[in-house]
Amino acid sequence: MLRKVDKHSGVPAYLQIVNMIKSEILLGNLQKGAQLPSVRDLQVIFDVNINTVLKALEKLKNEGYIESEQGVGYFVKKDIDVNKEVIEIIRECVSKLKNGRIDYYTAMLIFEEVWKNE
């Protein structure tokens, strides 16, 4: 889901935009060939300066996620196939963490430690 960037998160706005668009591709909400909203629409959605949107789109282009057609717009260049079962496992895990009142940052610290030790 594309939403306004969190200007107080400490993460640069353009990286938040990059991560949101990558997430939409990973979750299958944006598939290969899909056209992104116009730059001006993205500016409104993310509530940022147009240059911030352009910087994010340029990064996504450089990483091979999107491509642009002059005068037409930006399109998803590749699918990132994530096993639907894996996504469901993550959803269940997140639900359990939230029910256990474990906040996002604590969960990420735990995840990182488990990841390193596996």
Buried (B, 14 or more C-beta within 10 A) or exposed (E): EBEEBEEEEEEEBBBBBBEBBBEBBBEEEBEEEBEBBEBEEBBEBBEBEEEBBBBBBBBBBEEEBBEBEEEEBBBBBBBBEEEEEEEEEEEEEEEEBEEEEBEEEEBEEEEEEEEEEE
